[in-house]
Amino acid sequence: MNLQKNLTLFLLLLLFIPLHAWAQEDMDNLDDTEVIGLQSIKGLHFGFNLGAYFANDYPAMLYDGYGFDINGNKNTFINSLMYRKIVVENSGQNGQGDLIAEQLGVQAGQWSFDESNMPVDYEYKTSFLLGLHFNYGFSKREAFIFNFNYTRLTVTANFTIETDPPIGSNQLYPSIHNYPLRGTEDRTFIQLGYSRIFGNHKVINPVAEAGISVNYAGMQKYFIMIEDLKLDLTTFNYMYGYTDYKPEQYTGWGFGAFAGMGAYVRLSRKYSLEVLYSPSYEKINIGLEPKPKLQQAASIRIYYLL
């Protein structure tokens, strides 16, 4: 994760350098009376945000393979999504062939899946952050801001299946096969806050912002792969007549606070740019017992004075 963060910040820096040169060239074309000190940011601005989002891994526990019953309680292993998909529905218990054995290249029944084989190391991958930005500058340095951001997260984890030693071999212990669990999750963020520019340089100045945030998170896909066999964990035939039940823990609204710090760059009379590191402390309201956690983002925001 540290490597991904450093790489993202390096790429942002590479983009920032030519933009700074563009801004400086534009400033050189202005009269001296126009470039003495910071120019006013008064007025309504509209822009776009592009960045990288580093999700806290705590909510990824939602993708542990267990799932929830119709009362919202976490399933036991025997009732878990993965046990029912792998063992109950695809091992031949339902009168069909042993599809798992076919994928593993063994005879029917020569494999096992128990609770020790459930997923581990579930985490979110770094994702793109896209958004719209509005701000209203009510003084030379200060503005009210509104951000609307979106990201689609990828969740990864690994689980195992064991196969018996081949008949007649000298192998004493079962073979362990590793397979992936994958998920996708959408998150939307609505932020309201205050921004202030510090310093008095004609082109570049420090900027900081802070405010409140509302977020919506929703699971989109959730599946496992066993060789070429893909088993969907988002649709599920429950006992007692419940089919394709979607637990309430798969979606939710959350709240928190955000901040931002970085550099404000005046590109021209109408265009401005900000390079920001943006931490937030938010409750992502999905899964079992959600808690507020630190999330992070790095982004470039470019906007236009209307």
C-alpha positions as CSV (number, residue, x, y, z in Angstrom):
1,M,0.0,0.0,0.0
2,N,2.9,2.4,0.8
3,L,4.3,1.8,-2.7
4,Q,1.0,2.5,-4.3
5,K,0.7,5.8,-2.4
6,N,4.2,6.9,-3.3
7,L,3.7,6.0,-6.9
8,T,0.4,8.0,-7.0
9,L,2.0,11.1,-5.4
10,F,4.9,10.8,-7.8
11,L,2.5,10.8,-10.8
12,L,0.7,13.8,-9.4
13,L,4.0,15.6,-9.1
14,L,4.9,14.8,-12.7
15,L,1.6,16.3,-13.8
16,F,2.0,19.3,-11.5
17,I,5.4,20.4,-13.0
18,P,4.2,21.1,-16.6
19,L,1.0,22.8,-15.2
20,H,3.2,25.0,-13.1
21,A,5.2,26.0,-16.2
22,W,2.0,26.7,-18.1
23,A,0.8,28.9,-15.3
24,Q,4.1,30.8,-15.1
25,E,4.1,31.4,-18.8
26,D,0.6,32.7,-18.6
27,M,1.5,35.1,-15.8
28,D,4.4,36.4,-17.8
29,N,1.9,37.7,-20.3
30,L,0.1,39.8,-17.8
31,D,0.8,43.4,-16.8
32,D,2.9,44.0,-13.7
33,T,-0.1,45.5,-12.0
34,E,-2.0,42.3,-12.4
35,V,0.6,39.9,-10.8
36,I,1.5,41.7,-7.6
37,G,0.4,39.3,-5.0
38,L,-2.5,36.8,-4.9
39,Q,-5.4,37.5,-7.2
40,S,-8.9,37.4,-5.8
41,I,-10.8,34.2,-5.9
42,K,-14.2,35.9,-5.5
43,G,-17.0,34.4,-7.6
44,L,-18.5,31.1,-8.5
45,H,-16.2,28.3,-9.8
46,F,-16.9,25.0,-11.4
47,G,-14.4,22.2,-12.0
48,F,-13.5,18.5,-12.1
49,N,-11.5,16.3,-9.7
50,L,-9.3,13.4,-10.7
51,G,-7.3,11.4,-8.1
52,A,-6.5,8.2,-6.3
53,Y,-8.5,6.8,-3.4
54,F,-7.0,4.7,-0.6
55,A,-9.8,2.9,1.3
56,N,-9.4,1.7,4.8
57,D,-9.5,-2.1,4.8
58,Y,-11.8,-2.4,7.8
59,P,-15.1,-2.6,5.8
60,A,-13.6,-5.3,3.6
61,M,-14.5,-7.8,6.3
62,L,-17.9,-7.8,4.6
63,Y,-16.3,-10.0,1.9
64,D,-15.3,-12.8,4.3
65,G,-17.5,-15.4,2.6
66,Y,-20.0,-15.9,5.4
67,G,-22.8,-13.5,4.6
68,F,-25.9,-12.8,6.7
69,D,-29.1,-14.5,7.4
70,I,-32.6,-13.0,6.9
71,N,-32.4,-11.5,10.4
72,G,-29.2,-9.7,9.7
73,N,-26.9,-12.0,11.8
74,K,-23.7,-13.3,10.4
75,N,-24.0,-16.9,9.1
76,T,-22.4,-19.8,10.7
77,F,-19.9,-21.7,8.5
78,I,-22.4,-24.4,7.6
79,N,-24.9,-21.7,6.5
80,S,-22.2,-19.5,4.9
81,L,-22.4,-18.3,1.3
82,M,-19.2,-20.1,0.4
83,Y,-20.1,-23.5,2.1
84,R,-23.4,-23.5,0.4
85,K,-22.0,-22.5,-3.0
86,I,-19.1,-24.9,-3.0
87,V,-20.3,-27.9,-1.0
88,V,-24.1,-27.8,-1.0
89,E,-24.7,-26.7,-4.6
90,N,-21.7,-27.9,-6.6
91,S,-20.2,-31.0,-4.9
92,G,-22.8,-33.5,-6.2
93,Q,-25.1,-33.3,-3.1
94,N,-27.9,-31.9,-5.3
95,G,-27.9,-34.9,-7.6
96,Q,-25.7,-33.4,-10.2
97,G,-22.0,-34.2,-10.9
98,D,-19.2,-33.0,-8.6
99,L,-18.3,-29.8,-10.4
100,I,-15.6,-28.9,-7.9
101,A,-13.8,-32.2,-8.5
102,E,-14.0,-31.6,-12.2
103,Q,-12.3,-28.3,-11.9
104,L,-9.6,-29.6,-9.5
105,G,-8.9,-32.6,-11.7
106,V,-9.6,-35.2,-9.0
107,Q,-12.2,-37.9,-8.5
108,A,-15.5,-37.0,-6.9
109,G,-15.2,-36.6,-3.1
110,Q,-11.4,-36.4,-3.1
111,W,-11.3,-32.8,-2.0
112,S,-12.4,-30.9,1.1
113,F,-13.5,-27.4,2.2
114,D,-13.9,-26.5,5.8
115,E,-13.8,-23.4,7.9
116,S,-10.0,-23.3,7.9
117,N,-10.2,-22.7,4.2
118,M,-12.3,-19.6,4.4
119,P,-10.9,-16.3,2.9
120,V,-8.0,-14.4,4.4
121,D,-6.2,-11.2,3.5
122,Y,-9.2,-9.3,2.2
123,E,-8.4,-5.8,1.3
124,Y,-9.3,-2.9,-1.0
125,K,-7.1,-2.0,-4.0
126,T,-6.3,1.7,-4.8
127,S,-8.9,3.1,-7.1
128,F,-9.6,6.2,-9.2
129,L,-11.5,9.0,-7.7
130,L,-13.6,11.1,-10.0
131,G,-15.7,14.1,-9.1
132,L,-17.3,17.5,-9.6
133,H,-16.3,20.6,-7.7
134,F,-18.1,23.9,-7.0
135,N,-16.8,26.7,-4.9
136,Y,-18.0,30.2,-4.2
137,G,-15.3,32.7,-3.3
138,F,-16.7,35.2,-0.9
139,S,-13.4,37.0,-0.2
140,K,-9.9,37.2,-1.8
141,R,-8.8,34.0,-0.1
142,E,-11.8,32.2,1.2
143,A,-14.5,30.1,-0.4
144,F,-17.4,27.8,0.4
145,I,-16.9,24.4,-1.4
146,F,-19.1,21.6,-2.6
147,N,-17.6,18.3,-3.8
148,F,-19.3,15.3,-5.4
149,N,-16.9,12.4,-5.8
150,Y,-17.3,8.8,-6.9
151,T,-15.1,5.7,-6.9
152,R,-15.5,2.0,-7.7
153,L,-13.4,-0.2,-5.4
154,T,-12.1,-3.7,-6.0
155,V,-11.9,-6.1,-3.1
156,T,-9.4,-9.1,-3.1
157,A,-9.0,-12.1,-0.9
158,N,-7.8,-15.7,-1.1
159,F,-9.3,-19.0,0.0
160,T,-8.1,-22.6,-0.2
161,I,-9.4,-26.0,-1.1
162,E,-7.6,-29.2,-0.2
163,T,-7.3,-32.4,-2.3
164,D,-6.4,-35.8,-1.1
165,P,-3.0,-37.3,-1.9
166,P,-3.1,-39.3,-5.2
167,I,-3.8,-43.0,-4.7
168,G,-0.5,-45.0,-4.7
169,S,1.7,-41.9,-4.2
170,N,4.1,-41.3,-1.4
171,Q,2.5,-37.9,-0.5
172,L,1.5,-37.9,3.1
173,Y,-0.5,-34.6,3.3
174,P,-3.3,-33.1,1.3
175,S,-2.4,-30.6,-1.4
176,I,-3.6,-27.0,-0.8
177,H,-4.9,-25.0,-3.7
178,N,-5.3,-21.2,-3.5
179,Y,-8.1,-19.4,-5.3
180,P,-9.3,-15.8,-5.4
181,L,-12.3,-14.1,-4.0
182,R,-13.2,-10.8,-5.7
183,G,-15.7,-8.0,-5.1
184,T,-16.6,-4.6,-6.4
185,E,-18.1,-1.8,-4.4
186,D,-19.4,1.7,-5.3
187,R,-18.9,4.7,-3.1
188,T,-20.2,8.2,-3.5
189,F,-19.2,11.2,-1.4
190,I,-21.0,14.5,-0.9
191,Q,-18.8,17.1,0.9
192,L,-19.7,20.6,2.1
193,G,-16.9,22.8,3.6
194,Y,-14.7,25.8,3.7
195,S,-11.5,26.5,1.8
196,R,-8.7,29.1,2.4
197,I,-5.6,30.1,0.5
198,F,-2.5,31.1,2.5
199,G,0.4,33.1,1.2
200,N,0.6,35.9,-1.3
201,H,2.5,34.5,-4.3
202,K,1.2,35.5,-7.8
203,V,1.1,31.9,-9.0
204,I,1.3,29.2,-6.2
205,N,0.1,29.3,-2.6
206,P,-0.7,26.8,0.1
207,V,-4.4,25.9,0.4
208,A,-6.4,24.0,3.1
209,E,-10.0,22.9,3.4
210,A,-12.3,21.1,5.8
211,G,-15.9,20.2,6.2
212,I,-18.5,17.5,6.6
213,S,-19.1,14.5,4.4
214,V,-22.0,12.2,3.6
215,N,-21.2,8.9,1.9
216,Y,-23.1,6.0,0.3
217,A,-21.5,2.6,-0.1
218,G,-23.0,-0.4,-2.0
219,M,-21.7,-3.8,-2.9
220,Q,-22.0,-4.5,-6.6
221,K,-20.3,-7.9,-7.3
222,Y,-19.1,-10.6,-5.0
223,F,-17.8,-13.9,-6.4
224,I,-15.1,-16.7,-6.1
225,M,-13.2,-18.5,-8.8
226,I,-12.2,-22.2,-8.7
227,E,-10.2,-22.6,-11.9
228,D,-12.7,-21.8,-14.6
229,L,-15.8,-22.1,-12.4
230,K,-17.2,-18.7,-11.3
231,L,-19.6,-18.8,-8.3
232,D,-21.6,-15.7,-7.6
233,L,-22.1,-14.9,-3.9
234,T,-24.4,-12.0,-4.4
235,T,-27.4,-14.2,-5.4
236,F,-28.3,-17.0,-3.1
237,N,-31.1,-19.5,-2.7
238,Y,-31.9,-19.5,1.0
239,M,-33.9,-22.1,2.9
240,Y,-37.5,-21.4,3.9
241,G,-38.4,-19.9,0.5
242,Y,-36.1,-16.9,0.5
243,T,-34.5,-16.5,-2.9
244,D,-31.9,-13.9,-3.9
245,Y,-32.1,-12.2,-0.6
246,K,-29.9,-9.1,-0.3
247,P,-28.9,-8.3,3.3
248,E,-29.2,-4.7,4.4
249,Q,-25.5,-4.8,5.4
250,Y,-24.6,-4.7,1.6
251,T,-25.5,-1.0,1.3
252,G,-25.6,2.0,3.6
253,W,-25.3,5.7,4.2
254,G,-22.5,7.1,6.4
255,F,-21.2,10.4,7.8
256,G,-17.9,11.9,8.7
257,A,-15.5,14.8,8.2
258,F,-12.9,15.6,5.6
259,A,-9.9,17.8,5.2
260,G,-7.5,18.8,2.5
261,M,-4.1,20.4,2.1
262,G,-1.9,21.2,-0.8
263,A,-1.1,23.8,-3.4
264,Y,-3.4,26.4,-5.2
265,V,-2.1,27.3,-8.7
266,R,-3.5,30.2,-10.8
267,L,-3.3,29.0,-14.4
268,S,-4.9,32.1,-16.0
269,R,-7.5,34.8,-15.2
270,K,-10.2,32.1,-15.4
271,Y,-8.6,28.8,-14.7
272,S,-7.2,27.6,-11.4
273,L,-5.8,24.3,-10.1
274,E,-5.3,22.6,-6.8
275,V,-3.1,19.6,-5.9
276,L,-4.4,18.1,-2.7
277,Y,-3.9,15.4,-0.1
278,S,-7.3,14.7,1.4
279,P,-7.8,12.6,4.5
280,S,-11.3,11.9,5.9
281,Y,-12.6,10.3,9.0
282,E,-15.8,8.5,8.0
283,K,-18.1,5.7,8.9
284,I,-18.6,3.5,5.9
285,N,-21.9,2.0,6.9
286,I,-21.7,-1.5,5.4
287,G,-20.9,-4.9,7.0
288,L,-21.2,-6.0,10.6
289,E,-20.5,-3.4,13.3
290,P,-19.2,-0.5,11.0
291,K,-16.9,2.0,12.7
292,P,-15.5,5.4,11.7
293,K,-12.1,4.9,10.1
294,L,-9.4,7.1,8.3
295,Q,-9.7,7.2,4.5
296,Q,-7.2,8.9,2.2
297,A,-7.1,10.4,-1.2
298,A,-4.7,12.4,-3.5
299,S,-6.1,14.4,-6.3
300,I,-5.8,17.2,-8.9
301,R,-8.7,19.6,-9.1
302,I,-9.0,22.1,-12.0
303,Y,-11.8,24.6,-12.1
304,Y,-13.1,27.6,-14.0
305,L,-14.4,31.0,-12.9
306,L,-18.0,31.3,-14.2
